[in-house]
Amino acid sequence: MTQSVITLGAHVFDVQVRPVEAIPDGQGAALVEQIRFGPAGTAAGTALTLAKLGAAVRTAGAIGTDPIGDLLLAMLTRHGIDTSLVVRRADVQTSASVLPIRPDGSRPAFHVPGANLTYGPGDIAEAEVAKATHLHLGAPELMGGENAAKILSPARAAGVVTSADLLAPGDPGILAWIAPALSFLDYLLPNEQQVLGLTGAETLEDGARALIGHGVGCVAVTREARGALVITADEVLAVPAFAVDVVDTTGCGDAFSAGFLRGLGLGRPLRDAAVLGSAAAALVAQGLGSDHGEFDLAVADAFAAATPTLESADAPH
């Protein structure tokens, strides 16, 4: 059966500038090598990579009726993503970020939440969600756990696999805010800082198990250059990152989510799904923006088979 995914939640229009070592003083100017723009966010960014990897993708969320929203939809459609579930608001702008990318690939962000904050369970019909095999909720903290549960609960009842990723930094208050939704999640895909911040745990494994204690089925944690840690009630799997020259880390978490979810949809074991996630993240990291790279599933699998991991690259010869 074809994997049919709805990515629901945060849709952001990113503008990336590189390399930026400092913001010029006053009215000063600085020459840079590259400026790009494109779709991003835990729904739109994940949708991009899922589509590249061969999933049938519909994306759902809220954007403005502004030119930024027009561009965002056009770029998603260009990748074969169905945007018919995206609602448009006339009274608020499309969410957007400006990202000055440092030479090492890290970046701060200037961000407008915009229309993302207006989206809720009344914006999508349960019958539409039930058509999918998988529902990925990007940034449940934007609508809160009770509203997220109103979307996730009927999805689970209809047999849809569910997952979520977070945007907000880890904080115990955020955990309390999203807690009503956690028992309806088969998979949660946070980063290391989010897990430790949400739970106050001293180790990632303890933090992930605390989230499992809230009802999450599996926690797949991204750890930047140290790869991913996949934890269930029964096992802990460590998957290293691939050794690549990082240009920009924007969208790497979303790319990991997409690869991991695509692997699951293909029936791959958790470890192999995480390897595909790490490969997708590494492919995206080698260029600018969440949409970097013209790769597909075959290319990602070949990359994973041929590319050393940081673990193996650092091993003594």
C-alpha positions, -999 to 999 in steps of 0.1 A, spaced: 0 0 0 13 35 -9 22 56 21 -1 86 22 10 112 47 -6 144 60 19 168 74 -1 192 96 10 223 115 38 248 110 44 263 76 72 288 74 88 307 46 125 309 52 151 333 38 186 321 42 217 343 39 253 329 40 279 333 53 272 357 81 297 362 109 282 394 122 253 419 116 268 452 102 266 482 125 242 511 117 235 514 80 265 492 71 264 465 44 281 432 39 286 411 8 276 375 10 279 345 -12 243 333 -13 207 342 -5 179 317 -9 143 312 1 120 283 4 94 263 24 103 252 60 87 244 93 79 211 110 50 205 86 61 221 53 98 212 57 90 176 65 65 174 36 93 184 11 116 155 20 88 130 24 77 138 -12 113 134 -25 115 100 -8 84 88 -26 55 93 -2 22 107 -13 20 139 7 -8 163 16 1 193 38 -23 211 61 -19 244 80 -26 281 79 -8 308 59 -17 344 49 -32 356 17 1 375 11 27 371 -16 48 351 8 20 326 11 16 325 -27 53 316 -30 52 290 -3 23 272 -19 39 274 -53 71 259 -41 53 230 -23 32 223 -53 63 222 -75 75 192 -54 42 174 -60 27 181 -26 -11 185 -23 -18 218 -7 -56 217 -8 -58 213 30 -39 246 36 -62 274 48 -55 311 41 -61 340 65 -66 375 53 -58 392 86 -24 377 94 8 372 75 24 339 65 49 328 91 84 336 80 120 336 92 153 352 82 182 330 89 218 344 89 239 312 84 273 312 100 303 297 82 300 265 104 264 260 93 248 271 125 223 300 126 202 322 147 167 332 135 145 362 132 110 347 132 73 358 127 49 331 139 21 346 118 -8 324 107 6 293 123 -8 305 156 -43 306 142 -46 269 131 -67 244 151 -88 213 150 -117 231 133 -96 237 102 -94 201 91 -122 175 87 -117 141 105 -127 124 72 -97 140 54 -73 128 81 -88 93 80 -78 90 43 -41 90 52 -20 62 64 1 85 85 -5 119 102 26 139 112 18 169 135 44 196 133 46 217 164 16 206 186 27 233 211 13 260 187 -22 248 193 -18 231 227 -22 195 237 -60 195 241 -65 208 206 -39 185 192 -56 156 209 -88 165 191 -70 158 158 -48 129 169 -75 109 187 -99 103 158 -69 97 135 -57 69 158 -92 55 160 -93 54 122 -61 34 121 -38 62 111 -2 61 124 6 93 142 38 113 149 48 147 160 79 170 161 84 201 182 95 237 174 97 252 209 128 248 231 124 222 258 107 235 290 86 217 317 58 242 310 57 230 273 55 194 284 25 202 306 9 222 277 12 193 252 7 164 276 -30 158 267 -18 148 231 11 125 240 -9 93 246 -22 96 210 13 96 195 29 65 180 62 85 175 76 117 189 107 132 171 123 158 193 159 169 195 182 164 225 178 198 240 140 195 238 140 161 256 162 172 284 144 205 288 109 191 287 116 164 313 144 178 334 161 144 331 199 140 333 202 116 304 185 113 270 173 77 278 157 88 310 141 118 293 127 96 265 114 71 289 96 99 308 79 108 276 70 72 270 55 73 305 32 100 292 19 75 265 42 80 235 50 48 217 85 56 205 108 85 209 134 92 181 158 119 193 182 138 170 216 146 185 232 167 158 267 153 150 261 123 173 233 110 152 200 97 166 188 77 196 156 57 191 139 45 223 109 24 230 97 7 262 118 -23 252 149 -11 234 175 17 228 190 21 194 219 44 186 223 55 149 254 76 141 253 107 118 270 106 84 303 123 78 296 153 55 307 189 51 279 208 67 268 240 49 235 247 67 217 229 95 183 245 86 157 217 81 179 188 91 156 179 119 126 179 95 146 159 70 154 133 97 117 131 106 108 126 69 133 99 63 124 81 96 87 82 88 93 71 52 113 42 64 85 32 87 60 35 59 82 11 38 80 -14 66 117 -10 77 128 -18 112 133 11 136 171 12 131 169 11 93 142 39 94 166 60 116 194 54 91 172 67 63 164 97 85 201 104 91 208 101 54 181 125 45 194 150 71 229 147 58 218 153 22 200 184 32 228 197 54 252 199 24 234 229 9 213 259 18 178 255 30 153 228 40 147 220 3 183 215 -6 191 184 -28 175 167 -57 175 132 -42 150 104 -41 147 72 -21 173 53 -42 198 81 -39 193 83 -1 197 46 3 228 46 -19 243 75 1 236 57 34 254 25 21 284 43 7 290 72 32 311 68 63 295 78 96 311 101 120 315 72 143 334 52 117 352 83 104 366 89 139 376 53 145 413 44 146 426 28 114 
